[in-house]
Amino acid sequence: MANITWKPEGRSDVVAEVRDGCTLMEAAVAHSVPGIFGDCGGALACATCHVVVAEEWLAATGRPGPDEDEILDMVEAGRRPNSRLSCQIRAHADLDGLVLHVPVSPA
């Protein structure tokens, strides 16, 4: 289990305990995190689960693979150096305390 914090821009933080193996997109949708939609259900076909990993957590979450990297170029809110798709990050004990920023897409 890992306690994960999502910080949606302009909204209240959402903190949840996430079971090992669950994607952080699945957990975000289950906890109604604003800005996380997961339209493709984790099939790596959209960018509606875009998050920005806090700098101190980059080593623990890893870098995007080639397919994820390509999809990240499509994020509406603009890709950032620490951008990830939360469908590609699975919870595990080493992520306990992870902080994910959820950017807001421009209107």
C-alpha positions in Angstrom: 0.0 0.0 0.0 1.1 3.5 -0.6 -0.4 6.9 0.4 -0.6 9.1 -2.7 -1.4 12.8 -2.9 -2.8 14.4 -6.0 -2.6 18.2 -6.2 -5.1 19.4 -8.8 -4.3 23.1 -9.7 -6.8 25.4 -8.0 -8.5 22.5 -6.1 -8.2 20.7 -2.8 -5.6 18.0 -2.6 -6.8 14.4 -2.7 -5.0 11.8 -0.5 -5.7 8.1 -0.8 -4.2 4.8 0.2 -3.6 2.8 -2.9 -3.2 -0.9 -3.0 0.0 -2.4 -4.6 -0.4 -3.0 -8.3 -3.2 -0.5 -8.9 -2.4 2.1 -11.5 -2.4 5.7 -10.2 -4.9 6.5 -12.9 -7.3 3.9 -11.6 -6.9 5.2 -8.1 -7.4 8.8 -9.2 -10.6 7.9 -11.0 -11.8 5.9 -8.1 -11.2 8.9 -5.8 -12.7 11.5 -8.2 -9.4 13.4 -8.6 -10.3 16.6 -10.6 -8.5 16.6 -13.9 -7.9 12.9 -14.2 -10.3 11.2 -16.6 -8.6 8.0 -17.9 -10.7 8.0 -21.1 -8.8 5.1 -22.7 -8.9 3.0 -19.5 -5.1 2.8 -19.3 -4.6 1.6 -22.9 -1.9 4.2 -23.5 -4.1 5.8 -26.2 -4.9 9.3 -24.7 -3.4 11.7 -22.3 -6.3 12.3 -19.9 -4.4 11.0 -16.9 -1.5 13.4 -17.2 0.3 14.2 -14.0 3.5 16.0 -13.1 5.7 14.0 -10.6 7.2 16.0 -7.8 11.0 16.3 -8.4 12.0 14.3 -5.4 9.9 11.3 -6.7 11.3 11.0 -10.2 13.8 8.2 -9.4 11.0 6.2 -7.7 8.5 6.6 -10.5 11.0 6.3 -13.4 10.9 7.9 -16.8 8.4 7.4 -19.5 8.9 4.6 -22.0 8.9 5.3 -25.8 5.1 4.9 -26.2 4.3 7.0 -23.2 6.8 9.6 -24.3 5.0 9.9 -27.6 1.5 10.3 -26.0 2.9 12.9 -23.6 3.4 15.2 -26.5 -0.4 15.4 -26.8 -1.2 16.7 -23.3 -3.6 19.7 -23.4 -2.0 21.4 -20.4 1.4 21.3 -21.9 4.1 18.7 -21.3 6.6 19.4 -18.5 9.9 17.8 -17.8 8.4 15.6 -15.0 5.2 14.7 -17.0 3.9 11.2 -16.8 0.7 9.3 -17.6 -0.6 8.0 -14.3 -1.9 4.9 -16.0 1.7 3.9 -16.4 2.7 4.2 -12.8 1.7 1.3 -10.5 1.4 1.7 -6.7 3.9 -0.1 -4.5 5.3 0.5 -1.0 8.3 2.5 -2.2 5.8 5.2 -3.5 4.4 5.8 -0.1 4.1 9.6 0.2 4.3 10.3 -3.6 3.0 13.7 -4.7 1.5 14.2 -8.1 0.5 17.6 -9.5 -2.5 17.6 -11.8 -2.2 20.5 -14.3 -5.3 22.2 -15.6 -5.8 22.4 -19.4 -6.0 25.9 -20.9 -9.6 27.0 -21.5 
